[in-house]
């Protein structure tokens, strides 16, 4: 068993998968075959650990990090011999990133079923928090390069086990399947196939991009499966959160903020803490937004949530245009709110801690990074669930 686990964690296994899909490291001084281009994703990470500890820029050890060197990487070139797999897996990797969540989940909320989107978001937040914390507790390295070609640079300093891309994709696809199979009329086999294909593509993309070992991916999928099984009996409780106590919003803010602020300390700076705070804060904002809708009756609630609802309305040009319009209006407002709240919160924190404005290193300090991220994305969650639907009603889009 131990030998099997070691073999699944072997970087050579990832490298063989990449070679089988037509992705090869370029020779050090050789020509670029088939349009191979330099990869910026493997440059040396700019972690805090690369700079001497100094208080001059306001970035002392109080940022929640231990001052040790971050993992080093070298400038890497690669050769693509199969562009079908290249674009397929780069697209699939995007399905597990912020660009997907900030489009799919709001679209689901504004155009399909807001209560289904809330369930997806809460399960997604739970799974992602546990996965991110597990990464910084286990501290297993990502695949080694060489032999692996790494195509992403932002998360290159993060740890590997488990793959949170695999966790998020599995959680969203199978929670969506389990939550809709009895509510909307569609072939179960079709839904199951789509869930398996979606999660499989995202999982394989983590191998293709060189970000995870096979064991990382399998660990993420299995951990998510366990979490879904354990939380499934409580899914109906999630649907009743908006009718909770008047003190519920306090808990919905204090508990998530406490979890983010007491995130495991890393040996060097990684974006994991910031990403976790973003996800948890968005979930807190969505939860508070639903409570506000219920408590102040801001948005009309569905009259019946029982299973057996007929299939989704037939697709038409008018329906597509309405959906795109609602989505565009909502996203524009969300982006404006995010930018405004982020700027205001940073200005307040910079002034409070007497930090030079626009100091990028200072933004990584614990007492600045967590509060500004939390306030910003809690506001985004509240805006998406309360302000945007009211704006849709004012504009006659409901």
N, C-alpha and C positions, 0 to 999 in steps of 0.2 A: 504493500500500500504506500509506504514511504517513497519507494522508487517511482511509483506512478505519479505521485504528487510532484516530485522533483522533475520528472520528465515533462509534466504539464506546465511547469514554471520555467522551462528551458527557453532561453532567447532564441536558440537555433530553430526551435519549432515555429516561432513567429517568423523568423527569417525565411524558412522554407515556404511558409504560406505566402509571404510577399513575393518570393521568386516565382512560385506557381501561378500567381496572379499578374506576373509581368512587371514587377517593381524591383529594380536592382540598384545597388549603390554604384555611382559613377567612379571610374578610375580617378586617382588623385590629380593627374595632370592630363588626362586623356580628353579627346573631343567629346562634345555633347551629342549622343546618339538620340535619334527620334525626338529631337526638340527638348532634351533634358535640360532642366534649368537649376540654378542654385537654389538650395532650400534654406530659407531664412529661419525655418522652425528649429534648426539645430544649433543656433548660435548660443554662445555662453549666456546662461540666464542671469538676469540682473537682480539676484536676490539680495536681501539686506546684508547677508553674511559676506558679501564681496567687499564691503566697505568697513573701515575701522570704526569701532564704537566711539562715537563722538557726540557731544551734546550741542555742538554748534548749530546744527541744522534742526534741532528739536527732535532728533530721532535717536534718543538714547535707548537703553535696554528696556525701557518701559513699554515697548511696543509688543510685548508678549512673545518675544523670540529669544532663543538662545543664540549667541553669536558664534556660529561655526560656519565654515564654507558651505555654500550650496553645491549641489551636483554640477559638474562641469560637462559641457558638451562641445563638440567641435563643428566647424562649418562643414556641411555635408551636401553633396550633390547626388542626384539620383537619376536613373534612366527609366522611363516609362515605355514598356513594349506592348502593353495592352491598355488602351485608353478607355475601353468599355468598363473594365474593373476599376480603373482609376477614378473615373467620374461617378460610377455607381457607389463606390465606398466613400468617396469624399462627400457625396450627397447624403449617404446614409449616416455618416458621422455627424452631419449638421442636424439630423433628426434627434440627436441626443444633446444638442446644445441650446443656448439661450434663444437663438433665433427661432427655433421651433416652438419653444414654450411660450414665447411672447407673441406668437401668432396663433398657434393651434388652440391653446387654452382660452384666450379671450374670444376667439371666433366661436368656439364651442359655447361659451357663456352667453354671448350676445345673439347668436343665431340658431342654436339648437336646443340646449337644455341647461339653464343656469345651475340647477340643483345637481345635475350630473357633473358639470364642470367643477363644482365645489368639492364633490366627492373625489374626483380625479386629483384636484390640487392638494387636498389634505393627505391623501395616500402618497402622492408624489413627494410632498414635504417630509413626511415621516420616513419614507424610504431613503430619500437623499440625505437627510440629517444623519441617520444611522450609518449609511455608507460612507459619508465624508468623515465622520468621527472615527469609524473603523480604520480608514486609511491612515489617519494621523496617530492612531494607537498602535497598529501593527507595523507601520513604517516599512513595508516591503517595497523594494525598488521596482521601477519600471524596467522593461526589457533593455538590455545593454546594447549600445550602439558604438562600434560595430558589434555584431553582424546586422542588427536591425536598422532599417531606414526609418527615421522618425519624421513625420510630416507635419506635426503641430508643435508650436513653440510655447504657447501661453501656459499650458499645464505641464510643461516638461519637468518642472521642479517638484510636482506633486508626487505622492507615493502611489503605488499601483493597486494594491489589494484592498477592497474589491473594486471592480469597474463600476463606477456610478452611472456611466452611460448605459451599460447593460442593465443595471438596476432600474433606472428611470424608464427605459424602453419597455422592459418586462412589466413593470408596475402599471404604466399607463395603458398599454395595449390590453392586458388581461383584466385590469379593473374595468376598463371600458366594455370589454366583452361580457364580463360577469354582471355588470350593472344594466346592460341594455338587452340581454338575451330574452328576458321575460317582459320587457317593457315595450320594445319595438319588434315588429314582425319582420324578421329576415332569417335566411337559412343559417342555422348555427354553424354548419360546416364552413360556410363562407366567412363568418366572423372569426372562427377559430383559425382558419387559414391566414386571414389578414393579420391577426395578432401574432401568429408564429412567424410569418414572413417579416413583419415590421421589426420585431425584437431580434430576429436572426440577422437581418441586415445590419442593424446597429451593432450587434455583438461582433460580427465579422469585420465591420469597419474599424473596430478598436485594434484588431490584429493587423489589418492592412496598413493603418496609419502608424503602427509600431508603438502604440501607447500602452498596450497591456499584453500580458502573457495569457495563454489559454486558461491557466488556473485562475487568474484575476477575473476573467469573463465568466467562467463557470461558477466561481464563488459568488459573484454578483447576482447571477440568475438564481442560484439556490437560496441565497439569503433573502432575495425578494419573494420567492415562492413561500418560504417559511413565514415571512411577515404578512403576506396576503392571507394565508391560512389562519394565522393567529388573530388578525384584525377583522376578518370577514364578519364574525358575529356582531361586531360593534359598528358596522357600516350604517345600520338604521339609526344608531345614536348620533352619528355624524349628521344625518339628515334633520335632526331635531335641535341642532346647536343654536339655531336662530331664535328658539323659544326659551333659551336658558335664562338664568337669573340676570337682573339688571347689573350685577357686579361682574358678569361674564367678560365684558371687554377689558376689564382690568387684568384678569387672569390671562386673557388672550394676548396681552402686551407684555406683562411682567414675566411670565414663564418663558416665552420664546426669547425675549431679550436676555434673560438670565442664562439660558442655554447657549446663546451665541457669545456672550461676553466671557463665559467660562469654558469656551472651546479649548480642546487640548493644545498645550503649548508646543509649537514646532521648533525644530533645531535651526531652521532658517526660514526665510519668508517664502510662502507659497500662496497662490490665490485661493486656496481651499477655504480658509476662514471667511474671506470676503464673499465667495460664492455661496457658502452655507448661510451666511447672514442674509444675503439677497433672497434666497429661496424661502427661508423660514419667515422672514419679514413679509414677503408677498403672501404667504399662507396666512399669517396673522391678519394682514390687511383684508384679505378676502373673507375670513371668518368674521371680523368685526363689521365688514360691509353688509354681510347677510343679516347680522344681528340688528344693525341700524335699520335695514329695510323692513324687518319684521316689527321692531319696537316702535318705529315712527310711521309704519305703513307707507313707506316711500315708493315701493314697487309692488304691483299686484302679484299675488302668489297663485300658483296653480290650484285649480279647484279639486283636482284628483291626481294623486300620484300612484294609483293602483296599477298593477301590471295589466297587460292586455291591450295597451294603447296601439292603435293601428300603426302601420309603417309611417315613415316620414313623408311629408307632403311631396307630391310629384315635382320634379325639378323643372323650372321654367325660366325664361329669360328675365321676367320681372322679379322672380324670387332670387335669382343670382345677383341681379343689380341691387336689390334691397340689401342682401347680405353683404355685398362688397361695400356699399355705402355705409352701413352700420359699422362695419369693421374699420373702414378708413376714418370715420369720425371718431370712433373710440380710440384707435391707435394714436391719432394726432393729439388728442387730448391727454392721453397717458404719457406720451413723450414730453409734452409741455409741462405736465405736472412733475414728472421725474426730474427734468432739468431744473425747474424752479426750486423744488424742495431740496434737491442735491446742492445747488449753489447756496441757498440760504443756510442749510444745516452746516455746510463746510465753513461758511463765513462765521457763524456763531461759534463753532468748535475751535477754529483757528484763533479767534479773538479770546476765547475763554482760556485756552492753553498757551496763548502768546506765541503762536507759530507763524512763520512767514507764509503769506498767501502764495498759493500755487506750488507749494513745496510737495512734490510727488512722494518723497520719502516719508514725510510727515503723515500723509494720508494712510500709510501702512501701520501707524501706531494703533495699538489696541483701543485706546480711549478715544480715538478719532474715527478709525475705520468702521468699527462695529456700530457706534451710534449713528453716523451719517448714512451708512447703508441701511440700517434698520428703519430709521425715520423715512428715508426716501422710498423704500419699497413697501413699507406699510401704507404710506400715502398712495402709492400706485395701486395696491390691492383694494383699498377703500374706494378710490376713484373709479376703478374698473367695475365695481359691483354696485355702486350707488349713483355716482355723478353721471357716468356714461349712460346707464339706462334712462335716467331722468332726462338727459339731453336728447336721447333718441325719441322719447315721448314728446318733448317740446317741438322737435323737428318733424314729428309725424311719421317716424320710422317704425313704430310699433304696430 
